[in-house]
Amino acid sequence: MEPDLVPPTTEAIRRWSGVECPNAAARLGLADMAGLIADMEKLRGTMVFEDEPASFELALRQCKEAGK
């Protein structure tokens, strides 16, 4: 049985781009998105977007200063 996500998503894709779901494999791939979304929801609140870019910027500055 398909997750509830599949029918409205295929309809949204059809309306937005005019593309129909081509085959069963495409519907299965879309159905897999329900699990991915659930996994990402579990991470909500544990990841901070700003942390990584800030440390990355710091690493770039340190490499640049060391190379002077």
Contact map, one row per residue, 1 for C-alpha under 8 A:
11100000000000000000000000000000000000000000000000000000000000000000
11111100000000000000000000000010000000000000000000000000000000000000
11111100000000000000000000000010010000000000000000000000000000000000
01111111000000000000000000000000000000000000000000000000000000000000
01111111100000000000000000000010010000000000000000000000000000000000
01111111110000000000000000100110000000000000000000000000000000000000
00011111111000000000000000000000000000000000000000000000000000000000
00011111111100000000000000000000000000000000000000000000000000000000
00001111111110000000000000000000000000000000000000000000000000000000
00000111111111000001100000000000000000000000000000000000000000000000
00000011111111100000000000000000000000000000000000000000000000000000
00000001111111110000000000000000000000000000000000000000000000000000
00000000111111111111000000000000000000000000000000000000000000000000
00000000011111111111100000000000000000000000000000000000000000000000
00000000001111111110000000000000000000000000000000000000000000000000
00000000000111111100000000000000000000000000000000000000000000000000
00000000000011111110000000000000000000000000000000000000000000000000
00000000000011111111000000000000000000000000000000000000000000000000
00000000000011101111100000000000000000000000000000000000000000000000
00000000010011000111110000000000000000000000000000000000000000000000
00000000010001000011111001100000000000000000000000000000000000000000
00000000000000000001111101000000000000000000000000000000000000000000
00000000000000000000111111100000000000000000000000000000000000000000
00000000000000000000011111110000000000000000000000000000000000000000
00000000000000000000001111111000000000000000000000000000000000000000
00000000000000000000111111111100000000000000000000000000000000000000
00000100000000000000101111111110000000000000000000000000000000000000
00000000000000000000000111111111000000000000000000000000000000000000
00000000000000000000000011111111100000000000000000000000000000000000
00000100000000000000000001111111110000000000000000000000000000000000
01101100000000000000000000111111111000000000000000000000000000000000
00000000000000000000000000011111111100000000000000000000000000000000
00000000000000000000000000001111111110000000000000000000000000000000
00101000000000000000000000000111111111000000000000000000000000000000
00000000000000000000000000000011111111100000000000000000000000000000
00000000000000000000000000000001111111110000000000000000000000000000
00000000000000000000000000000000111111111000000000000000000000000000
00000000000000000000000000000000011111111100000000000000000000000000
00000000000000000000000000000000001111111110000000000000000000000000
00000000000000000000000000000000000111111111000000000000000000000000
00000000000000000000000000000000000011111111000000000000000000000000
00000000000000000000000000000000000001111111000000000000000000000000
00000000000000000000000000000000000000111111111000000000000000000000
00000000000000000000000000000000000000011111111000000000000000000000
00000000000000000000000000000000000000000011111100000000000000000000
00000000000000000000000000000000000000000011111100000000000000000000
00000000000000000000000000000000000000000011111110000000000000000000
00000000000000000000000000000000000000000000111111110000000000000000
00000000000000000000000000000000000000000000001111111000000000000000
00000000000000000000000000000000000000000000000111111100000000000000
00000000000000000000000000000000000000000000000111111110000000000000
00000000000000000000000000000000000000000000000111111111000000000000
00000000000000000000000000000000000000000000000011111111100000000000
00000000000000000000000000000000000000000000000001111111110000000000
00000000000000000000000000000000000000000000000000111111111000000000
00000000000000000000000000000000000000000000000000011111111100000000
00000000000000000000000000000000000000000000000000001111111110000000
00000000000000000000000000000000000000000000000000000111111111000000
00000000000000000000000000000000000000000000000000000011111111100000
00000000000000000000000000000000000000000000000000000001111111110000
00000000000000000000000000000000000000000000000000000000111111111000
00000000000000000000000000000000000000000000000000000000011111111100
00000000000000000000000000000000000000000000000000000000001111111110
00000000000000000000000000000000000000000000000000000000000111111111
00000000000000000000000000000000000000000000000000000000000011111111
00000000000000000000000000000000000000000000000000000000000001111111
00000000000000000000000000000000000000000000000000000000000000111111
00000000000000000000000000000000000000000000000000000000000000011111
